[in-house]
């Protein structure tokens, strides 16, 4: 199976590999299955990960809930970028 990744405007991003990334948030162990691309240097958690981990973004409290774990974000520390990526598997 071939995996291709496209930006919203149609530009293609090369996918080098796929891997499972393990990380911790406030001591809680988590993982995400991710694609590795030379054109992206940040972590994008996709819609499926957000749903599977019961994520809620509570803008009025400047927090994100991940499986009930409340994570506060500081506006001065967070660079908010909104991207729409399209994944195609053939």
QUIFEN-V302543 format. One record per residue. N is the residue number from 1. PHI is phi in degrees with one decimal (NA if undefined). PSI is psi in whole degrees, 0 to 359 (* if undefined). D_LAST is the distance of its C-alpha to the last C-alpha in Angstrom with 1 decimal. Layout:
BEGIN
[[N/PHI/PSI/D_LAST] [N/PHI/PSI/D_LAST]]
END
This chain:
BEGIN
[[1/NA/136/5.7] [2/-101.1/137/5.2] [3/-115.3/128/6.6] [4/-123.0/147/8.2] [5/-127.0/130/11.4] [6/-125.9/143/13.6] [7/-76.3/165/17.2] [8/-56.6/324/18.6] [9/-83.3/4/20.1] [10/99.8/354/16.8] [11/-67.1/135/17.5] [12/-89.3/135/14.6] [13/-105.6/131/15.3] [14/-71.5/135/14.6] [15/-105.3/119/13.4] [16/-83.8/320/15.7] [17/-165.5/172/15.3] [18/-128.0/144/15.2] [19/-153.3/166/18.6] [20/-100.8/121/20.9] [21/-100.4/122/23.6] [22/-100.3/136/26.9] [23/-153.0/170/29.5] [24/-124.8/141/32.7] [25/-125.7/118/33.9] [26/49.6/43/37.6] [27/83.0/353/37.7] [28/-92.9/123/35.0] [29/-75.8/136/32.2] [30/-141.1/170/28.6] [31/-149.1/160/25.2] [32/-145.2/137/21.8] [33/-83.8/121/18.4] [34/-127.4/160/17.5] [35/-102.2/146/15.4] [36/-110.0/126/17.6] [37/-136.2/143/17.8] [38/-71.3/342/20.7] [39/-89.1/0/20.8] [40/-132.0/129/21.6] [41/-119.0/18/24.8] [42/-129.4/163/25.1] [43/-86.8/127/23.7] [44/-111.9/119/21.7] [45/-94.8/121/21.8] [46/-78.5/172/19.3] [47/-55.3/317/20.2] [48/-62.4/320/19.1] [49/-66.7/317/21.4] [50/-60.6/318/24.2] [51/-68.6/312/24.2] [52/-60.8/332/24.1] [53/-104.9/19/27.0] [54/48.1/49/29.0] [55/-79.7/141/29.3] [56/-135.3/128/31.8] [57/-100.0/118/32.8] [58/-107.4/91/36.5] [59/-60.9/320/37.4] [60/-65.3/337/41.1] [61/-106.5/5/41.4] [62/50.4/49/39.2] [63/-142.7/162/37.3] [64/-126.4/131/34.0] [65/-100.0/129/34.1] [66/-124.9/109/31.6] [67/50.0/43/32.3] [68/84.6/349/35.8] [69/-84.0/120/36.4] [70/-88.3/124/37.7] [71/-117.8/117/36.9] [72/-85.6/142/39.0] [73/-119.6/141/37.8] [74/-96.9/127/40.2] [75/-62.0/330/39.5] [76/-74.3/343/41.0] [77/-103.4/350/38.6] [78/-108.5/126/35.4] [79/-100.6/110/33.4] [80/-90.5/118/31.4] [81/-124.9/130/28.3] [82/-108.8/123/26.1] [83/-125.4/150/22.6] [84/-118.9/117/19.7] [85/-111.4/147/16.3] [86/-120.6/127/13.1] [87/-104.2/131/10.0] [88/-124.7/124/6.5] [89/-114.9/127/3.8] [90/-124.1/*/0.0]]
END
